[in-house]
Amino acid sequence: VKHPLKIAVTGAAGQISYALLFRLLSGEILGKDQPISLNLLDLPQMEQTLAGIEMEIIDGCFPLLHEIKYGSDPYALFKDIDVALLIGAKPRTKGMERKDLLSENAKIFIDQGKALQAGAKPTAKVIVVGNPCNTNAMVLKHYAPKLDPMNVHALMHLDELRAIAQIAHKKRVNVSDVKGVVIWGNHSNTQVPDVSRCTVKGQPHGLDENWIKNEWQPRIQTRGAEVIKTLGRSSAASAANATVQLLHQLMTPTSEGEWYSSAVLTNHGAYPLEEGILFGVPCRTKQDLSCEVVSGILWSDEEMIRTTEKELVGEREFCKREGVV
Ligand code: NAX
């Protein structure tokens, strides 16, 4: 039997986490032989909800559940963890400006970065889901210098899955026939969904350029808002799915010639980008489970890349002015 993997989940009383925890414990993501210790973290006022969630998890009777803890202290709950899924964040409320959103969230991620630095295993893998996820992860990494920058990810995988699903639908093929999509940049509507290396059933995709530019790209960029408008609340189950699928990617060597999109610190030097921001790029997991950026993909639209880069640099400059980083 394998040693239990210790996984911390923040925002554990929220709707994404609710759709995520049972997927994790089912064994489909990390394997049927991988026991899991869960550390659930949320705000102090959510303790009652966490107690109820713990009851439901116990009632799930999962053979892979080794231990479960919950609370509101990141220092206690990040101790010795292998994985952190950072979902909790301050939502944007009515009338709130983007800069308020940034500074409110910066506080959370300063604190959690420090707690990871203090207690997490140096090899820990971190996925930041809470928005604005790229800049939240940038702040977190600043306060957790011991973490390998290639182990700190901001979630772009939902955008990637949305992008693949739309192409599969258009081409009337199975989603598994679509490979090589990349989502560059920020998890916002400036992101750059890219088909320059996309194949369908191993062949060049053959998609109409007009459809790509005028329908597919804008649809992917604004899909989150489209879901909110239709569903009446923000995507939770699909976000949970993307989070566990990314975790699976990070814990499994990537097949030859393939990649997944994820936002990592730009200091890797694989592309000419401003350093010190988390930017969506194609990544691969190596045999030793370290993560590397796939280099050499030519940008089909550099202007769009520079726009999303500029947005992220703006968010970082704001954090600098506020003394956050
Ligand atoms: P919910 O409001 O249902 O849950 C968020 C939970 O986080 C709440 O229980 C809240 O108490 C908790 N929380 C707040 N501050 C915390 C802190 N300092 N420590 C621990 N817990 C804290 O939101 P949900 O729908 O689950 O979404 C969570 C986050 O995911 C939001 O920021 C949302 O914008 C973001 N998303 C990111 C996506 C991505 O692709 N990167 C897509 C889906 C989603 O929009």
Residues whose N, C-alpha, C, O or C-beta is under 5 A from the ligand:
A	BS01	NAX	T10 G11 A13 G14 Q15 I16 S17 L41 D42 L43 M46 I87 G88 A89 K90 I108 V128 V129 G130 N131 C133 L155 L158 H187 S234 S235 A236 A239
